[in-house]
Amino acid sequence: MLFEPQHRPRVFAQPPGSDLARDLVDGLVDRCRDLAPEILARTEIYVSISSLRYGLRNQFIERGNCLLPKFIF
């Protein structure tokens, strides 16, 4: 489980001009570091534009050996 249960919503933000794909992949990899390696393969990421999907995929590929999550467009 990536997050512990809580009663209030989780809101994540990043500053304007930052690289969304890089920041998202950095955050996911950091959260999954202590979990089983296949947890990323069971993760689904919903994206609204294809350029973000390609950016996320490329960020994962640049990291080397890891299983890719499922991107839902």
QUIHU-V509618 format. One record per backbone hydrogen bond with DSSP energy under -1.0 kcal/mol. NH is the residue of the N-H (numbers start at 1). CO is the residue of the C=O. E is the energy in kcal/mol with one decimal. If there is no record, write none. Layout:
nh=[NH/NH]
co=[CO/CO]
e=[E/E]
This chain:
nh=[18/23/24/25/26/27/28/29/30/31/32/35/39/42/43/45/47/53/54/55/56/57/58/59/60/61/62/64/70/72]
co=[15/19/20/21/22/23/24/25/26/27/28/32/36/38/40/70/72/49/50/51/52/53/54/55/56/57/58/61/43/45]
e=[-1.6/-2.7/-2.7/-2.4/-2.7/-2.2/-2.5/-2.7/-2.1/-2.3/-2.1/-1.4/-2.0/-1.0/-1.3/-2.8/-2.5/-1.5/-2.4/-2.2/-2.8/-2.4/-2.5/-2.1/-2.2/-2.4/-2.5/-1.4/-2.7/-2.7]
